[in-house]
């Protein structure tokens, strides 16, 4: 088995276990089968099983206790980017992503301007997110080439590729700026998202930033029926300053 196949295998196994928790096969507090039994069940190596469990532990879905085993903490969730760069949980099944090739290129003048640079090299990744075989999001991720580092195409199959990126590169990400607008589907987007030309889409643009740079730009398109927004206003009574936040949930 090649290195890339091994990497893809642990993501696949993580998804299968995640789906098993979501379906009720594994309930909160249950103990997962041993690593040896998981190896036999999925016909993979112990290293692959351990990597899959590490991902689930990072997502706070399981707790691994040395000498005792791995236990379910909570149901898996679909994590979608939201206002102020937070994430919210949906009780529905997780998204499964299909990812295209990583493509290095010179940014157009418009995209370079959005990175607040006169010119730059970027790496573009396009991916489609499916839930129960229904396409619910199409994304174009563009990262400044100098910050891509060890990221590989299969890393974008993960729900939270941004956390993976931070772990690999030790990136000093300070905040994520987000813009949300409604747009009509172009001919190209209508074909990708399988909607009619002119159908309403939700366009989300995120700019992942450090103190000094815009590191990445993410453009996401959602068909109108796949998104719900919940807005909550919080009031800081101690300081007397209202603070509001909005939450986006794929539905």
N, C-alpha and C positions, 0 to 999 in steps of 0.2 A: 504494500500500500504506500502511495506517495505521501510526501509531507502534506500537500494540500488536501488530499483525500482524508488524511487523519484529522486535519483541522476541521474539514467539513463534517466529518463523522461526529465529533464531539458536539458541534452545534445541533446536528440532527437529533442526537440522543437527548440533549438538553431540551429541545422542543418536544420530543415524545414524552419525556417525563413531565414537562410542564402541562402538556395536554392531558396526561393522565390525572394530574391533580385537579385541573379544571373540570374534568368530566366526573369527578367524584371517586375515581378508582383509588386514589390516595386521599384520605381526609386529613384535616389539620390534626397534628399530633401523631399521625401514623409513622411507623418506621419503614423506610424504603428497603427493598431487598438489599442484601449485602453486595459489595463490589463484585465479588466472585459470581453471584447469581446474575447481576446486571451484565457482566461480561458474556455469560452464556446466553442470556435473553436476547441481547442485541448483536451478538457475535462480533465483539470488539475487544480491544486490549484493555487492561486495567488502567493504563495511562490515559486512554481516551475516556473511560468512565470517570476517572478522577477529575479530568478537565471539565467534563460536562457538569459534575457536581459542584465544582468551583464556580461556574457561571451561575448556577441556581442559588448558590450561597451568596454570591455578590448581589443577586437580585432579591435577597432576603426571603426566598421561598422555602429554603431548607436550612437546617442547623446540623452541622457535622460535629459529632462528639467522638474524640479518639477513644477507641476501645468499646464504644457503645453503638455507633452506627450513625445513620443520617435520618433526620426527622423532618416532617412537613411542618412549616411554620404558618403558611397561609396559602390562599388560592392564587394562582398566577394571574397577571393582569396585562392588558395591553397598555403600554406606556406611550403617551403621545405628548409632544412638546406643547407647552402652554405659555401664557403670558408671564413675562419676567423669567423665562427659562426654567420654570418649575416643571414637574411632571405630576400627572394625576392618574389614578387607577380606574380601570373599567372592569366590571365583573365579567365581561364577555371574553371569548377565547382570544389568545394572543395573535398578533399579526405574523404572517410568514412572508419573508421578503425574498424576492428574486432580484439579483444584483447583476448589472452589466459590468463591462471591463472598466478598470481605472484608466483614464485617458488624460495624459499630460498635454497641455496646450498653452499657448499665449492667450491671456485674457483679452476680450474685446475692450475697446475704450470705455464702454458703458460699465462693464463688470469691474474693470480696474478702478474706475471712479467710485464704485460702490465699496471697494476695498480701501478707498482713500489713498490710492497710489497712482502715479502717472502711467505705469505699466507694470505688469507682473506675470509670472508663470503660475498656473494653477493646475490641479489635478481634479478632473470631473468624474463623478460616479453617479449613475442613474439607477434607481431601484424602484420596484413596485411592491406595495404591501397588500397582501391578500388576507381576508378572514373568511374561512369556510368557502374557499374558492371564489370569493367575490372581491374584485379589485376595489380597494377603498382609499388608496393614496398613491400618488406618483410623485417621486422626489428627485430633484437634481441637487447633488451635494458638490460644492466646489471649495477646495482647500488650497491655501497658498502652498506651493510646491515645497518650499523650505521647511514647512511644518508637518508634512505628511509622515515623515519618519518611517516607522516600522508597520504602519497600517497596511493591511492587505485587503484585497477585494472581499474575501470571505468574512472579514470583520464587520462588513456592512450588512451581513445577514442577521446580525444581532439586533435586538430591539433597541438597546441603548449603546449604539456604536460610539457615542460621544464619551461615555464613561470609559470605554475600552481605549479610546484615543488618549484620554487624560492619563490613564494608567501606563500606557506604553511610552508616552512622550514626556510625562511629568509636566504637563502644560499648565501655565498659570492662568487658566480661564477665570475671569472675574464676573462676567455677566453675559447674558444673551438678549439682544434687542430683537423685538418681534413686531412685524407689521402684518395686519390681516385685512384683506379686501375681498370683495366679491367680483368675479370676472366672468364673462361669457366664454364658453369653450371654443377655442379655435378649431380649425379643421384637424390639425395635428393632434391636439389634446383630446378632441372628441373621439378620434380613432384609438388613442391609447387607453382612455378611460371608458370607452364603450358607451358614450352618451351622444346625444344629438348635438350637432353644431349649434352654438348659441346657448346651450343649456347652462344654468348657473353653476359655477365652481367656486369653492372657497380657496383663495390663494393666500398662503402663509409664507412670509419671508423672514428668515432668522439670520442674524449676524452674530457669530460666536466670537467673543472678544476677550483680549487680555487688557492690561492697563495701557498698552502702547500700540497694539495692532488689532485689526480685524483678521482673525485667523481662518475663518470659514464662512461660507454663505450657503444657506440651505433654502431651496424653493420647493414648496409642497403644494400639490393640487389635490383637492378633495371633491368628489361629486357631492352635490347638495344634500343627498339623502344619507350620507355616511357620517355627518358631523352634527354634534349638538354642543351648544355653549351654555355653561352655567356661570353666572356672575355672582360674586359674594362681596359685600362691602364690610370691611372690618374697621372698627373705630378704636384707636389707642386712647383709652380713657386717662391714662397717666399723663400723657403729653398733650392730649387734646387735639392731636393731629389725625384726621381721617386717612386711612390707607385702603385702597381698593385693589382687588385682584380678580382676575377672570380665569376660569378653568375651561379647557377644551377637552371634550371627551369624544372619542370615536364611537359612534353608535351604529 
